[in-house]
Amino acid sequence: MNNTARLLTLLFPALVAGPLAAQTVYPTKPVRLVLPVTPGGLQDNLARTLAPELGRRWGQPILVENRTGANGAIATQFVARAPADGYTLLMASSMQASNDLNPDIKGAPDPTHELAPIIAPVATGNILVTTPQFPANTLRELLDLARSNPGKFNYGSFGVASSSHLDMQALADMYGIQATHIPYQGGADLMQALLGGQIAFTISGLQSALPFVKQGRLKAIAYGGMQRSALLPEVPTLSESGAKGFESGGWFGWFAPAATPRPVIDRIAADVAALITTPEVRDKYITGVGFDVLNLTGPAFAEKFRADRELYAARLKKLRVGSF
């Protein structure tokens, strides 16, 4: 046997064992799941309910860590620059994962190059709500009223350039209405502002508005998903209500540093997909609290990510030129 053949004989087991070991052994230590939000909200609650369930499957704890700031850029940058071994992951919304689109965020990583999409397990729709006293019961009535009273009404969002802000802006552009935008710090503050009369209507996260709709303290006009919510089946979608094809909402996706080995990414995706489709997890933690099972992986998730980034880049560009 010559030297070249001998060298290949020695190296071949190691070359084969590397990806196989990553696929079959991972994880061998705790996994860190980084969130760009503060504890206690919708996204944080979802992560903290899924993490122990997944950890039991893996036999390793999943440590949820909150790193807030810069509309998600701090958490995104932290994960993008972590070792690409699958032990530091990001769970971000469709807007947070696209934070580099915002010119106000300096030095934000480009997630299309610095992060590897793993899986988008769930989606959630926003909901257009107002108070029972507001003299409109349908999307058409609300838009007609706003159009005939330019500048009279305030609407709120859960932050400047948030999905609720950009989506309401897009609806306004579609129908030629003028209203004054008032941003708030999150869903809880937004709901209190609506209940207190500081704003006339808002596009809110479903989970924030749902208790008040059920109590009769808020009125649901239209749901932002492409199908009606199982928790409010009587409420039509925005698309059904006349805004054909219009969606308001987003997904929560898991990402890893870009150079993470493919077997590790595939293992994470497969195990998260198996978890969320387990009836007890799906019914209790996902559909039971207003999420929809999305379960996008591989090229399908990458394409959804690309399409949504283009959509919100266009909406952000319109916002920056100052519609309202």
C-alpha positions as a LaTeX table, in Angstrom:
\begin{tabular}{lrrr}
\hline
Residue & $x$ (\AA) & $y$ (\AA) & $z$ (\AA) \\
\hline
Met1 & 0.00 & 0.00 & 0.00 \\
Asn2 & 1.50 & 3.34 & $-1.01$ \\
Asn3 & 1.57 & 6.39 & 1.28 \\
Thr4 & $-1.43$ & 8.08 & $-0.35$ \\
Ala5 & $-3.60$ & 5.00 & 0.03 \\
Arg6 & $-2.44$ & 4.53 & 3.61 \\
Leu7 & $-3.32$ & 8.16 & 4.42 \\
Leu8 & $-6.79$ & 7.84 & 2.91 \\
Thr9 & $-7.36$ & 4.64 & 4.87 \\
Leu10 & $-6.54$ & 6.46 & 8.08 \\
Leu11 & $-8.60$ & 9.57 & 7.27 \\
Phe12 & $-11.73$ & 7.93 & 5.81 \\
Pro13 & $-13.27$ & 6.83 & 9.14 \\
Ala14 & $-12.85$ & 10.32 & 10.55 \\
Leu15 & $-14.35$ & 11.96 & 7.47 \\
Val16 & $-17.40$ & 9.72 & 7.68 \\
Ala17 & $-17.72$ & 9.84 & 11.45 \\
Gly18 & $-17.87$ & 13.65 & 11.60 \\
Pro19 & $-21.30$ & 14.25 & 10.02 \\
Leu20 & $-22.69$ & 10.96 & 11.35 \\
Ala21 & $-21.66$ & 11.86 & 14.86 \\
Ala22 & $-23.26$ & 15.30 & 14.53 \\
Gln23 & $-26.45$ & 13.67 & 13.32 \\
Thr24 & $-26.74$ & 10.90 & 15.88 \\
Val25 & $-25.12$ & 12.29 & 19.03 \\
Tyr26 & $-26.31$ & 15.92 & 19.09 \\
Pro27 & $-26.98$ & 17.33 & 21.60 \\
Thr28 & $-24.47$ & 16.26 & 24.21 \\
Lys29 & $-24.77$ & 19.35 & 26.41 \\
Pro30 & $-27.31$ & 22.10 & 27.20 \\
Val31 & $-28.63$ & 24.15 & 24.28 \\
Arg32 & $-29.13$ & 27.92 & 24.52 \\
Leu33 & $-32.26$ & 29.36 & 22.88 \\
Val34 & $-31.93$ & 33.13 & 22.54 \\
Leu35 & $-34.98$ & 35.39 & 22.29 \\
Pro36 & $-35.01$ & 39.08 & 21.27 \\
Val37 & $-37.88$ & 39.88 & 23.68 \\
Thr38 & $-38.38$ & 40.45 & 27.39 \\
Pro39 & $-39.75$ & 37.65 & 29.60 \\
Gly40 & $-43.47$ & 37.13 & 29.96 \\
Gly41 & $-44.85$ & 37.92 & 26.53 \\
Leu42 & $-46.31$ & 35.76 & 23.80 \\
Gln43 & $-43.00$ & 34.79 & 22.19 \\
Asp44 & $-41.29$ & 34.15 & 25.51 \\
Asn45 & $-44.17$ & 32.00 & 26.75 \\
Leu46 & $-44.10$ & 29.91 & 23.58 \\
Ala47 & $-40.36$ & 29.31 & 23.92 \\
Arg48 & $-40.62$ & 28.41 & 27.59 \\
Thr49 & $-43.38$ & 25.89 & 26.96 \\
Leu50 & $-41.67$ & 24.20 & 24.00 \\
Ala51 & $-38.14$ & 24.19 & 25.50 \\
Pro52 & $-38.73$ & 21.67 & 28.32 \\
Glu53 & $-40.76$ & 19.41 & 26.02 \\
Leu54 & $-37.95$ & 19.36 & 23.47 \\
Gly55 & $-35.36$ & 19.04 & 26.22 \\
Arg56 & $-37.01$ & 15.85 & 27.43 \\
Arg57 & $-36.71$ & 14.40 & 23.94 \\
Trp58 & $-33.04$ & 15.33 & 23.77 \\
Gly59 & $-32.10$ & 14.44 & 27.30 \\
Gln60 & $-30.47$ & 17.86 & 27.60 \\
Pro61 & $-31.87$ & 21.12 & 29.01 \\
Ile62 & $-32.73$ & 24.00 & 26.69 \\
Leu63 & $-31.91$ & 27.28 & 28.40 \\
Val64 & $-34.07$ & 30.19 & 27.28 \\
Glu65 & $-32.16$ & 33.47 & 27.33 \\
Asn66 & $-33.64$ & 36.92 & 26.70 \\
Arg67 & $-31.41$ & 39.43 & 24.90 \\
Thr68 & $-33.44$ & 42.49 & 24.04 \\
Gly69 & $-32.73$ & 45.69 & 22.17 \\
Ala70 & $-32.53$ & 47.24 & 18.70 \\
Asn71 & $-35.71$ & 45.53 & 17.47 \\
Gly72 & $-34.06$ & 42.11 & 17.71 \\
Ala73 & $-30.64$ & 43.02 & 16.31 \\
Ile74 & $-28.78$ & 42.38 & 19.57 \\
Ala75 & $-30.07$ & 38.81 & 19.87 \\
Thr76 & $-29.61$ & 38.16 & 16.16 \\
Gln77 & $-26.02$ & 39.40 & 16.22 \\
Phe78 & $-25.23$ & 37.34 & 19.32 \\
Val79 & $-26.41$ & 34.11 & 17.69 \\
Ala80 & $-24.90$ & 34.89 & 14.28 \\
Arg81 & $-21.46$ & 35.25 & 15.90 \\
Ala82 & $-21.76$ & 32.24 & 18.22 \\
Pro83 & $-19.91$ & 28.96 & 17.50 \\
Ala84 & $-21.66$ & 27.18 & 14.63 \\
Asp85 & $-22.23$ & 23.94 & 16.53 \\
Gly86 & $-25.98$ & 23.97 & 17.16 \\
Tyr87 & $-25.73$ & 24.89 & 20.84 \\
Thr88 & $-26.74$ & 28.55 & 20.42 \\
Leu89 & $-30.03$ & 29.05 & 18.58 \\
Leu90 & $-32.31$ & 32.00 & 17.89 \\
Met91 & $-36.09$ & 32.03 & 18.03 \\
Ala92 & $-37.31$ & 35.18 & 16.27 \\
Ser93 & $-40.45$ & 36.49 & 14.66 \\
Ser94 & $-40.60$ & 37.20 & 10.95 \\
Met95 & $-40.06$ & 40.91 & 11.67 \\
Gln96 & $-37.25$ & 40.43 & 14.21 \\
Ala97 & $-35.37$ & 38.14 & 11.84 \\
Ser98 & $-35.55$ & 40.89 & 9.20 \\
Asn99 & $-34.17$ & 43.62 & 11.47 \\
Asp100 & $-31.33$ & 44.49 & 9.09 \\
Leu101 & $-33.96$ & 46.04 & 6.81 \\
Asn102 & $-34.37$ & 48.92 & 9.25 \\
Pro103 & $-31.83$ & 51.67 & 8.45 \\
Asp104 & $-32.01$ & 52.92 & 12.06 \\
Ile105 & $-30.33$ & 49.72 & 13.28 \\
Lys106 & $-26.59$ & 50.13 & 12.74 \\
Gly107 & $-24.43$ & 47.07 & 12.27 \\
Ala108 & $-27.29$ & 44.57 & 12.28 \\
Pro109 & $-26.29$ & 41.22 & 10.78 \\
Asp110 & $-27.77$ & 40.17 & 7.47 \\
Pro111 & $-29.76$ & 37.07 & 8.48 \\
Thr112 & $-29.88$ & 35.72 & 4.94 \\
His113 & $-26.09$ & 35.24 & 5.05 \\
Glu114 & $-25.25$ & 35.00 & 8.74 \\
Leu115 & $-28.05$ & 32.74 & 9.95 \\
Ala116 & $-29.29$ & 29.34 & 8.79 \\
Pro117 & $-33.10$ & 28.91 & 8.85 \\
Ile118 & $-34.04$ & 25.72 & 10.69 \\
Ile119 & $-37.82$ & 25.64 & 11.10 \\
Ala120 & $-40.79$ & 27.97 & 11.41 \\
Pro121 & $-42.97$ & 25.84 & 13.68 \\
Val122 & $-45.90$ & 28.20 & 14.22 \\
Ala123 & $-47.62$ & 31.25 & 12.79 \\
Thr124 & $-49.98$ & 33.73 & 14.36 \\
Gly125 & $-52.42$ & 36.20 & 12.87 \\
Asn126 & $-53.02$ & 39.74 & 14.03 \\
Ile127 & $-56.53$ & 41.07 & 14.51 \\
Leu128 & $-58.11$ & 44.43 & 13.73 \\
Val129 & $-60.03$ & 45.55 & 16.81 \\
Thr130 & $-61.87$ & 48.59 & 18.08 \\
Thr131 & $-64.21$ & 49.37 & 20.95 \\
Pro132 & $-67.92$ & 48.49 & 21.06 \\
Gln133 & $-68.69$ & 52.23 & 20.90 \\
Phe134 & $-66.90$ & 52.75 & 17.60 \\
Pro135 & $-69.55$ & 53.16 & 14.86 \\
Ala136 & $-68.23$ & 50.49 & 12.49 \\
Asn137 & $-68.73$ & 46.74 & 12.55 \\
Thr138 & $-66.95$ & 45.65 & 9.36 \\
Leu139 & $-63.68$ & 46.46 & 7.64 \\
Arg140 & $-65.52$ & 48.31 & 4.89 \\
Glu141 & $-67.43$ & 50.45 & 7.40 \\
Leu142 & $-64.26$ & 51.26 & 9.36 \\
Leu143 & $-62.33$ & 52.26 & 6.24 \\
Asp144 & $-65.22$ & 54.32 & 4.85 \\
Leu145 & $-65.54$ & 56.15 & 8.17 \\
Ala146 & $-61.81$ & 56.87 & 8.33 \\
Arg147 & $-61.74$ & 57.99 & 4.69 \\
Ser148 & $-64.60$ & 60.44 & 5.20 \\
Asn149 & $-62.91$ & 61.86 & 8.32 \\
Pro150 & $-59.26$ & 62.33 & 7.33 \\
Gly151 & $-56.96$ & 62.81 & 10.31 \\
Lys152 & $-59.77$ & 62.46 & 12.87 \\
Phe153 & $-58.85$ & 59.04 & 14.26 \\
Asn154 & $-55.78$ & 57.76 & 16.06 \\
Tyr155 & $-54.63$ & 54.18 & 15.70 \\
Gly156 & $-52.01$ & 52.35 & 17.73 \\
Ser157 & $-49.33$ & 49.76 & 17.18 \\
Phe158 & $-46.93$ & 47.80 & 19.36 \\
Gly159 & $-43.98$ & 49.86 & 18.16 \\
Val160 & $-42.65$ & 51.96 & 15.29 \\
Ala161 & $-41.97$ & 49.73 & 12.25 \\
Ser162 & $-43.60$ & 46.76 & 13.99 \\
Ser163 & $-45.81$ & 44.48 & 11.93 \\
Ser164 & $-48.93$ & 46.12 & 13.34 \\
His165 & $-47.64$ & 49.54 & 12.27 \\
Leu166 & $-46.52$ & 48.47 & 8.80 \\
Asp167 & $-49.68$ & 46.44 & 8.15 \\
Met168 & $-52.00$ & 49.27 & 9.19 \\
Gln169 & $-49.95$ & 51.61 & 7.01 \\
Ala170 & $-50.35$ & 49.21 & 4.08 \\
Leu171 & $-54.13$ & 49.05 & 4.58 \\
Ala172 & $-54.26$ & 52.84 & 4.72 \\
Asp173 & $-52.32$ & 53.08 & 1.46 \\
Met174 & $-54.64$ & 50.57 & $-0.20$ \\
Tyr175 & $-57.77$ & 52.49 & 0.76 \\
Gly176 & $-56.53$ & 56.08 & 0.83 \\
Ile177 & $-57.20$ & 56.84 & 4.48 \\
Gln178 & $-55.37$ & 59.17 & 6.83 \\
Ala179 & $-55.03$ & 58.46 & 10.53 \\
Thr180 & $-52.52$ & 59.36 & 13.23 \\
His181 & $-50.17$ & 56.61 & 14.35 \\
Ile182 & $-49.37$ & 56.29 & 18.07 \\
Pro183 & $-46.77$ & 53.64 & 18.96 \\
Tyr184 & $-46.73$ & 51.77 & 22.27 \\
Gln185 & $-44.19$ & 49.56 & 24.00 \\
Gly186 & $-46.02$ & 46.27 & 23.54 \\
Gly187 & $-49.33$ & 44.46 & 23.40 \\
Ala188 & $-50.38$ & 45.17 & 26.99 \\
Asp189 & $-49.85$ & 48.94 & 26.67 \\
Leu190 & $-51.59$ & 48.92 & 23.31 \\
Met191 & $-54.68$ & 47.21 & 24.74 \\
Gln192 & $-54.89$ & 49.66 & 27.63 \\
Ala193 & $-54.66$ & 52.60 & 25.24 \\
Leu194 & $-57.52$ & 51.22 & 23.15 \\
Leu195 & $-59.67$ & 50.45 & 26.18 \\
Gly196 & $-58.91$ & 53.88 & 27.59 \\
Gly197 & $-59.93$ & 55.74 & 24.43 \\
Gln198 & $-56.49$ & 57.09 & 23.46 \\
Ile199 & $-56.80$ & 55.35 & 20.08 \\
Ala200 & $-59.79$ & 54.35 & 17.96 \\
Phe201 & $-58.57$ & 51.06 & 16.52 \\
Thr202 & $-55.49$ & 48.91 & 16.12 \\
Ile203 & $-54.08$ & 45.82 & 14.47 \\
Ser204 & $-53.02$ & 43.79 & 17.49 \\
Gly205 & $-51.66$ & 40.37 & 18.23 \\
Leu206 & $-54.55$ & 37.95 & 18.60 \\
Gln207 & $-53.45$ & 36.71 & 22.00 \\
Ser208 & $-53.32$ & 40.24 & 23.45 \\
Ala209 & $-56.79$ & 41.18 & 22.24 \\
Leu210 & $-58.58$ & 37.85 & 22.66 \\
Pro211 & $-59.52$ & 38.11 & 26.37 \\
Phe212 & $-61.05$ & 41.56 & 25.85 \\
Val213 & $-62.96$ & 40.41 & 22.78 \\
Lys214 & $-64.34$ & 37.45 & 24.72 \\
Gln215 & $-65.38$ & 39.79 & 27.54 \\
Gly216 & $-67.15$ & 42.14 & 25.11 \\
Arg217 & $-64.83$ & 45.01 & 25.97 \\
Leu218 & $-63.39$ & 45.08 & 22.44 \\
Lys219 & $-64.95$ & 44.44 & 19.05 \\
Ala220 & $-63.18$ & 42.25 & 16.52 \\
Ile221 & $-63.45$ & 43.57 & 12.96 \\
Ala222 & $-61.25$ & 41.16 & 10.97 \\
Tyr223 & $-58.55$ & 38.53 & 11.51 \\
Gly224 & $-55.18$ & 38.77 & 9.76 \\
Gly225 & $-54.61$ & 35.09 & 8.91 \\
Met226 & $-55.60$ & 33.57 & 5.59 \\
Gln227 & $-58.01$ & 31.27 & 7.43 \\
Arg228 & $-60.30$ & 32.19 & 10.29 \\
Ser229 & $-59.00$ & 31.62 & 13.79 \\
Ala230 & $-60.37$ & 28.56 & 15.55 \\
Leu231 & $-60.67$ & 30.71 & 18.68 \\
Leu232 & $-62.84$ & 33.34 & 16.91 \\
Pro233 & $-64.49$ & 31.44 & 14.06 \\
Glu234 & $-67.21$ & 34.06 & 13.66 \\
Val235 & $-64.69$ & 36.80 & 12.78 \\
Pro236 & $-63.94$ & 37.06 & 9.02 \\
Thr237 & $-60.42$ & 37.41 & 7.68 \\
Leu238 & $-59.14$ & 40.66 & 6.22 \\
Ser239 & $-59.10$ & 38.94 & 2.84 \\
Glu240 & $-62.73$ & 37.86 & 3.18 \\
Ser241 & $-63.65$ & 41.37 & 4.29 \\
Gly242 & $-62.50$ & 42.98 & 1.04 \\
Ala243 & $-58.71$ & 43.30 & 1.40 \\
Lys244 & $-58.16$ & 40.42 & $-1.01$ \\
Gly245 & $-55.03$ & 38.43 & $-0.23$ \\
Phe246 & $-53.99$ & 40.77 & 2.59 \\
Glu247 & $-52.34$ & 39.11 & 5.60 \\
Ser248 & $-51.34$ & 40.55 & 8.95 \\
Gly249 & $-49.37$ & 38.42 & 11.32 \\
Gly250 & $-46.19$ & 36.45 & 11.20 \\
Trp251 & $-44.29$ & 33.34 & 12.17 \\
Phe252 & $-41.79$ & 32.39 & 14.82 \\
Gly253 & $-38.70$ & 30.72 & 13.40 \\
Trp254 & $-35.64$ & 28.94 & 14.76 \\
Phe255 & $-32.23$ & 29.88 & 13.36 \\
Ala256 & $-28.62$ & 28.82 & 13.88 \\
Pro257 & $-25.30$ & 30.40 & 12.88 \\
Ala258 & $-24.84$ & 30.06 & 9.14 \\
Ala259 & $-22.01$ & 27.50 & 9.23 \\
Thr260 & $-23.85$ & 25.05 & 11.49 \\
Pro261 & $-23.51$ & 21.50 & 10.05 \\
Arg262 & $-26.49$ & 20.37 & 8.00 \\
Pro263 & $-27.01$ & 17.16 & 10.03 \\
Val264 & $-27.43$ & 19.26 & 13.18 \\
Ile265 & $-29.91$ & 21.59 & 11.48 \\
Asp266 & $-31.86$ & 18.62 & 10.12 \\
Arg267 & $-31.93$ & 16.99 & 13.56 \\
Ile268 & $-33.30$ & 20.13 & 15.23 \\
Ala269 & $-35.89$ & 20.65 & 12.49 \\
Ala270 & $-37.10$ & 17.05 & 12.63 \\
Asp271 & $-37.40$ & 17.01 & 16.41 \\
Val272 & $-39.20$ & 20.36 & 16.65 \\
Ala273 & $-41.58$ & 19.28 & 13.85 \\
Ala274 & $-42.32$ & 16.01 & 15.64 \\
Leu275 & $-42.93$ & 17.89 & 18.89 \\
Ile276 & $-45.39$ & 20.47 & 17.56 \\
Thr277 & $-47.47$ & 17.87 & 15.74 \\
Thr278 & $-47.85$ & 15.72 & 18.86 \\
Pro279 & $-51.55$ & 16.12 & 19.74 \\
Glu280 & $-51.04$ & 17.01 & 23.39 \\
Val281 & $-48.43$ & 19.69 & 22.59 \\
Arg282 & $-50.30$ & 21.00 & 19.55 \\
Asp283 & $-53.67$ & 21.28 & 21.32 \\
Lys284 & $-52.34$ & 22.70 & 24.60 \\
Tyr285 & $-49.52$ & 25.01 & 23.58 \\
Ile286 & $-50.21$ & 25.93 & 19.95 \\
Thr287 & $-53.76$ & 25.86 & 18.58 \\
Gly288 & $-55.18$ & 26.08 & 22.09 \\
Val289 & $-53.65$ & 29.52 & 22.61 \\
Gly290 & $-54.27$ & 30.93 & 19.13 \\
Phe291 & $-51.24$ & 29.85 & 17.12 \\
Asp292 & $-51.44$ & 27.95 & 13.84 \\
Val293 & $-49.13$ & 25.01 & 13.13 \\
Leu294 & $-46.92$ & 26.11 & 10.22 \\
Asn295 & $-44.12$ & 23.54 & 10.28 \\
Leu296 & $-41.99$ & 25.00 & 7.47 \\
Thr297 & $-38.48$ & 23.60 & 7.07 \\
Gly298 & $-35.71$ & 23.50 & 4.50 \\
Pro299 & $-36.25$ & 25.32 & 1.17 \\
Ala300 & $-39.92$ & 26.07 & 1.99 \\
Phe301 & $-38.94$ & 28.03 & 5.11 \\
Ala302 & $-36.09$ & 29.77 & 3.29 \\
Glu303 & $-38.48$ & 30.86 & 0.53 \\
Lys304 & $-41.10$ & 32.10 & 3.01 \\
Phe305 & $-38.39$ & 34.06 & 4.81 \\
Arg306 & $-37.23$ & 35.63 & 1.54 \\
Ala307 & $-40.76$ & 36.56 & 0.43 \\
Asp308 & $-41.69$ & 38.10 & 3.77 \\
Arg309 & $-38.47$ & 40.12 & 3.88 \\
Glu310 & $-39.29$ & 41.56 & 0.45 \\
Leu311 & $-42.84$ & 42.38 & 1.56 \\
Tyr312 & $-41.76$ & 44.18 & 4.71 \\
Ala313 & $-38.88$ & 45.92 & 2.97 \\
Ala314 & $-41.42$ & 47.45 & 0.58 \\
Arg315 & $-43.73$ & 48.46 & 3.44 \\
Leu316 & $-40.86$ & 49.92 & 5.43 \\
Lys317 & $-39.72$ & 51.92 & 2.41 \\
Lys318 & $-43.17$ & 53.47 & 2.12 \\
Leu319 & $-43.18$ & 54.23 & 5.82 \\
Arg320 & $-39.80$ & 55.96 & 5.59 \\
Val321 & $-41.05$ & 58.35 & 2.96 \\
Gly322 & $-43.62$ & 59.47 & 5.48 \\
Ser323 & $-47.16$ & 58.49 & 4.62 \\
Phe324 & $-48.09$ & 58.87 & 8.29 \\
\hline
\end{tabular}
